[in-house]
């Protein structure tokens, strides 16, 4: 079973699992964001459109070389920055459009962040909570966040050495892992039939 996991934004985390084994990871970046260059008199939304289409094409070029059975995408979460949130929605729309257009529509699955974190048991330990209490009391520095947890889980699971800055890749790997586990556990049961069954009234 081939599963691709995506944590989409202007820096899209990409992960590919084949039969549960991690085969490929990457961070797909917009190299020359048009939204930052409004010298042509374009309104910002036009820049968003071009950037989202550019990202969608880069993502699709990675996916078509794999031809996965399933494409798991992390659901968008409400952000604090209105412009960033808007661009994120443009990217999701463009990616969905190109995937549907190219025949991958039936392979797309969305998953909430809370769902994959719960299924994979990516959560704070007692030690993490105790550490954060000390941080809050200003006894030490360095709060442990959900980004730390995903990176730590992926490193432990796949014997990697990702850093906190690689959290988009860690999320994509987690999403793909969730997808693989979900599809394996919920595989449709095929009932074997005999020739007699075909002619039974």
Secondary structure as the mmCIF struct_conf table of DSSP 4:
data_model
#
loop_
_struct_conf.conf_type_id
_struct_conf.id
_struct_conf.beg_label_comp_id
_struct_conf.beg_label_asym_id
_struct_conf.beg_label_seq_id
_struct_conf.end_label_comp_id
_struct_conf.end_label_asym_id
_struct_conf.end_label_seq_id
STRN STRN1 UNK A 2 UNK A 7
BEND BEND1 UNK A 9 UNK A 10
STRN STRN2 UNK A 11 UNK A 18
TURN_TY1_P TURN_TY1_P1 UNK A 19 UNK A 20
STRN STRN3 UNK A 21 UNK A 29
BEND BEND2 UNK A 31 UNK A 32
HELX_RH_3T_P HELX_RH_3T_P1 UNK A 34 UNK A 36
TURN_TY1_P TURN_TY1_P2 UNK A 39 UNK A 40
HELX_RH_AL_P HELX_RH_AL_P1 UNK A 44 UNK A 64
TURN_TY1_P TURN_TY1_P3 UNK A 65 UNK A 66
BEND BEND3 UNK A 69 UNK A 69
STRN STRN4 UNK A 70 UNK A 74
HELX_LH_PP_P HELX_LH_PP_P1 UNK A 75 UNK A 76
BEND BEND4 UNK A 80 UNK A 80
HELX_RH_AL_P HELX_RH_AL_P2 UNK A 82 UNK A 101
TURN_TY1_P TURN_TY1_P4 UNK A 102 UNK A 103
HELX_RH_3T_P HELX_RH_3T_P2 UNK A 105 UNK A 107
STRN STRN5 UNK A 108 UNK A 111
HELX_RH_AL_P HELX_RH_AL_P3 UNK A 113 UNK A 120
TURN_TY1_P TURN_TY1_P5 UNK A 121 UNK A 121
HELX_RH_AL_P HELX_RH_AL_P4 UNK A 126 UNK A 136
TURN_TY1_P TURN_TY1_P6 UNK A 137 UNK A 138
BEND BEND5 UNK A 139 UNK A 140
HELX_RH_AL_P HELX_RH_AL_P5 UNK A 146 UNK A 158
TURN_TY1_P TURN_TY1_P7 UNK A 159 UNK A 159
HELX_RH_3T_P HELX_RH_3T_P3 UNK A 164 UNK A 166
HELX_RH_AL_P HELX_RH_AL_P6 UNK A 167 UNK A 185
TURN_TY1_P TURN_TY1_P8 UNK A 186 UNK A 186
HELX_LH_PP_P HELX_LH_PP_P2 UNK A 187 UNK A 192
HELX_RH_AL_P HELX_RH_AL_P7 UNK A 195 UNK A 199
#
